[in-house]
């Protein structure tokens, strides 16, 4: 799985929170579509099939912190092989 950049993941999590809030307060077709779109995006970014698992994975990725340059380089070398 490609690990998303921390700032991108935080941005999508913020979009999810706002969409969830908007839809819970005043559900409309527009808020439903926005929530579905950002839910799909978060699931794809984390490689998880449902939103609960995606949120858990996002928390795990953020808690793990940024990858070190050494591990990023190893991944690039494995992809090049």
N, C-alpha and C positions, 0 to 999 in steps of 0.2 A: 504494500500500500504506500502511496505517496503521502508523506506527512505534510499537511497544510501549514503554511506560515502562521505563526502565532497571531499576528495582527489581523490576518484574513479570517482566521477562526473566531477571534474575538468579535470582529465585525459581523459575521454571520450569526453568532450567538446573540448579539445585540438586536439584529434584525428579527431573529426568532422571538425574542422576548417582547419586542414591540408589536409584532404581528399577533402574538398570542394574547397580549393585553388588549389590543384593538378589537380582536375578534370576540374575546370574552365580554368586553364592555358593550359593544354594539355589533352583533354579528350581521354581516351582509355578504352578498356574493363576492364583493371586492375583498373584504377582509378574509373570507374563506380561501380565495385564490392566493392571496398574499401569504397566508399561513401555510397552505399546501406547497407553494413554491419554495419558501425558505426551509420548510421541513425536508423536502426532497434534497435541496442543496446541502443541508447539514448531514443527511444520511449518506449522500455520495461522498462528501468530504471526509467523513470518518470511516466509511466502508461498513456501515452498520445498517441492517434492514429496517429498523423502526426507530422512532424518535427517542424513546427512552434509552435504548442502547446507544444511540448517537450522542445523546447528552452525556451519558456516562463516559463514553470514549473521549469526547471533547474535554471533559473535566480531567481525565487521565492525561491527555496530551498536554494540557496547560500546566498541570502539576509537575509533569516530567521536565518541563522547561525546554529551552532551545537545545537542538542537537549540537554536539561538538563538531568542530571542523574536521576532526579525524574520522568520525563516523560518517559524516556527509561525504567525505572523499572516498571512503571504502565503498559506500553505496554506489557512487559514480563509477568506480573502477569495476564493480561487479556488473553493472549495466553495460559497460563497454566491452566486457569479455564475451 
